[in-house]
Amino acid sequence: MSMKFGKKFAVISMCLAVFMMLSVSLTACGNDKEDNGKKVEVNLFIAASLSDSVDEIKADFEKRKPRN
């Protein structure tokens, strides 16, 4: 009996995990056509060892999409 419960639990857990990943990824989809020029601030809480990498990513992003 415990084997059946284990399989059901695993299947339900996997389905829930897939549903949650899809939900999060789909909420990230936005409408890029409405760019009204509003400034957006993003706060990152990262480890100190990643600060150089994030600075490089920030510089690359600002080159691709400069502020007005």
Contacts in CASP RR format, 6 or more apart in sequence:
PFRMAT RR
TARGET T0000
AUTHOR 0000-0000-0000
METHOD contacts of the structure
MODEL  1
MSMKFGKKFAVISMCLAVFMMLSVSLTACGNDKEDNGKKVEVNLFIAASL
SDSVDEIKADFEKRKPRN
37 68 0 8 1.000
39 67 0 8 1.000
44 54 0 8 1.000
46 54 0 8 1.000
END
